[in-house]
């Protein structure tokens, strides 16, 4: 059974969340309520075991966009050390992760 974690609390402020996935493991990442127009949550990867997250993950949605106004849920598959980055938003939006 998946474990739900509030990765980024419901607020309008910018925030980040870091997580690790083992090989073959996956995580469902989603936000509620939906992001506003032109708001983007992005995904970065670490090459040094989580000390820095300088690799932009190509999500197939144009750059490293993970969630946007039209995409409120996505599946990320490991292995890797990842970082979710939420910018300042117009609406108090929370980001959740189910592992």
C-alpha positions in Angstrom: 0.0 0.0 0.0 1.4 3.4 -0.9 2.4 5.9 1.7 1.1 9.4 1.1 3.4 12.3 2.2 2.7 16.0 2.0 5.9 17.0 0.3 5.2 20.7 0.2 2.5 22.2 2.4 -0.5 24.1 1.1 0.8 27.6 0.7 1.7 30.2 -1.9 5.4 30.4 -1.0 8.2 28.7 -3.0 9.5 25.5 -1.5 11.5 22.3 -2.3 11.3 18.6 -1.4 13.9 15.9 -1.8 13.3 12.2 -2.1 15.1 9.0 -3.2 13.8 6.2 -5.3 15.5 2.8 -5.5 15.8 1.0 -8.8 12.4 -0.1 -10.0 10.5 2.0 -7.4 8.1 4.7 -8.4 6.3 7.6 -6.9 3.1 9.3 -7.8 3.5 13.1 -7.4 0.4 15.3 -7.5 -0.8 18.7 -6.4 -4.1 20.1 -5.1 -5.6 22.4 -6.0 -4.4 22.6 -9.5 -1.7 25.1 -10.4 -2.6 28.4 -12.0 -1.8 29.5 -15.5 1.9 29.4 -16.3 2.8 28.0 -12.9 5.2 25.1 -13.1 6.5 22.6 -10.5 9.9 21.2 -11.8 12.0 18.1 -11.1 15.7 18.0 -10.7 18.1 15.0 -10.2 21.3 14.7 -8.2 24.5 13.1 -9.5 26.2 13.2 -6.1 23.9 11.2 -3.7 21.7 14.1 -2.9 24.1 16.9 -2.0 23.2 19.0 -5.0 20.4 18.7 -7.5 21.7 20.3 -10.7 20.4 17.9 -13.4 17.1 19.0 -14.9 15.0 15.9 -15.5 13.5 15.9 -19.0 9.8 15.0 -18.3 8.7 15.1 -21.9 6.6 18.2 -21.2 9.1 20.8 -22.2 12.2 21.0 -20.0 11.9 19.7 -16.5 8.3 20.6 -15.9 6.7 18.0 -13.5 3.3 19.6 -12.8 1.6 22.5 -14.5 -1.9 24.0 -15.0 -2.9 21.1 -17.2 -1.0 18.3 -15.5 -1.8 17.8 -11.8 -0.3 14.2 -11.4 2.7 12.4 -12.7 4.6 9.1 -12.1 8.4 9.3 -11.4 10.4 6.1 -11.6 13.8 5.4 -9.9 16.6 4.9 -9.3 17.7 8.4 -8.3 17.9 11.2 -5.9 15.3 13.8 -6.9 14.2 17.3 -5.9 10.7 18.8 -6.5 10.8 22.6 -6.9 7.6 24.6 -6.4 7.7 28.3 -7.2 5.5 31.1 -5.6 1.9 30.4 -6.7 -1.2 32.5 -6.8 -3.3 29.9 -5.0 -2.2 27.9 -1.9 -1.2 24.6 -3.5 0.1 21.5 -1.8 2.3 18.9 -3.5 1.9 15.3 -2.4 4.0 12.1 -3.1 2.8 8.5 -2.8 5.6 6.0 -2.6 
